[in-house]
């Protein structure tokens, strides 16, 4: 969805994925849904909202999960552009 520019759909999907992940106790999926929920905010010109969502995802991420941290770093770099 991100690469296709379908940010409304990405918003709906990440919200649904995060809710389902929370309900099932799947922390990893919840963290990733939260990370990707920052992209529509960034596309809308709201880097502060995007950074908040990235921060929330990092706060919930398991310690030592470097893939999550690298994805968050990439998205933070997008915020800086």
C-alpha positions in Angstrom: 0.0 0.0 0.0 2.8 2.4 0.9 4.5 2.0 -2.5 1.2 2.4 -4.3 0.4 5.6 -2.5 -2.7 4.1 -1.0 -2.3 5.8 2.4 -6.0 5.7 3.4 -6.0 1.9 2.9 -2.6 1.6 4.7 -4.2 3.5 7.7 -7.2 1.1 7.8 -5.0 -2.0 7.5 -2.5 -0.9 10.1 -5.2 0.0 12.6 -7.0 -3.3 12.0 -3.7 -5.3 12.2 -2.7 -3.5 15.5 -6.1 -4.2 17.0 -6.0 -7.9 16.0 -2.4 -8.2 17.2 -3.3 -6.7 20.6 -6.3 -9.0 21.0 -4.3 -12.1 20.2 -1.2 -11.0 22.2 1.0 -10.9 19.1 3.4 -8.1 20.2 5.6 -8.3 17.1 2.7 -7.8 14.7 1.4 -5.0 16.9 4.8 -3.2 16.9 5.1 -3.5 13.1 1.6 -2.3 12.5 2.4 0.7 14.7 5.6 1.4 12.8 3.9 1.3 9.5 1.1 3.5 10.8 3.6 6.3 10.7 3.9 6.3 6.9 0.4 7.8 6.2 1.1 10.5 8.8 4.4 11.3 7.1 2.7 11.4 3.7 0.2 13.9 5.1 3.0 16.2 6.1 2.8 15.4 9.8 6.3 14.2 10.8 5.6 14.9 14.5 2.7 12.4 14.4 4.9 9.9 12.5 7.7 10.3 15.1 5.2 9.7 17.9 4.0 6.5 16.3 7.6 5.3 15.8 8.4 6.1 19.4 5.3 4.2 20.6 6.3 1.2 18.5 9.9 1.2 19.8 8.6 1.4 23.4 6.6 -1.8 22.8 9.3 -3.6 20.9 11.1 -6.5 22.5 14.6 -5.6 23.6 17.3 -6.7 21.3 15.0 -6.8 18.2 17.4 -5.1 15.8 15.1 -5.5 12.8 12.4 -3.4 14.4 15.0 -0.9 15.4 16.5 -0.6 11.9 13.0 -0.2 10.4 12.3 2.5 13.0 15.6 4.2 12.1 14.7 4.1 8.4 11.3 5.7 9.1 12.9 8.4 11.3 15.2 9.2 8.4 12.1 9.6 6.2 10.9 12.1 8.8 14.1 14.1 8.5 13.8 14.5 4.7 
